């Protein structure tokens, strides 16, 4: 398993989580880029929770921008 001490993702069931392979964050970032999404860790860097009350399960760039605006 990869040692990625800064990873804040709590979805240990996700096959792209660094705890499930030895490729670090690369699989997660590749998946997000392919799907036009922002990784969960970016949301958590803005606020303690990955989603704020009223947020939808929206990992898109637009969803992230709205999340940032709500966090101010």
Buried (B, 14 or more C-beta within 10 A) or exposed (E): EBEBEEBBBEEEEBEBBBEBEEEEBEBBBEBBEEEEBBBBBBBBEBBEEBBBEEBEEBBBEEBBEBBBEBEE
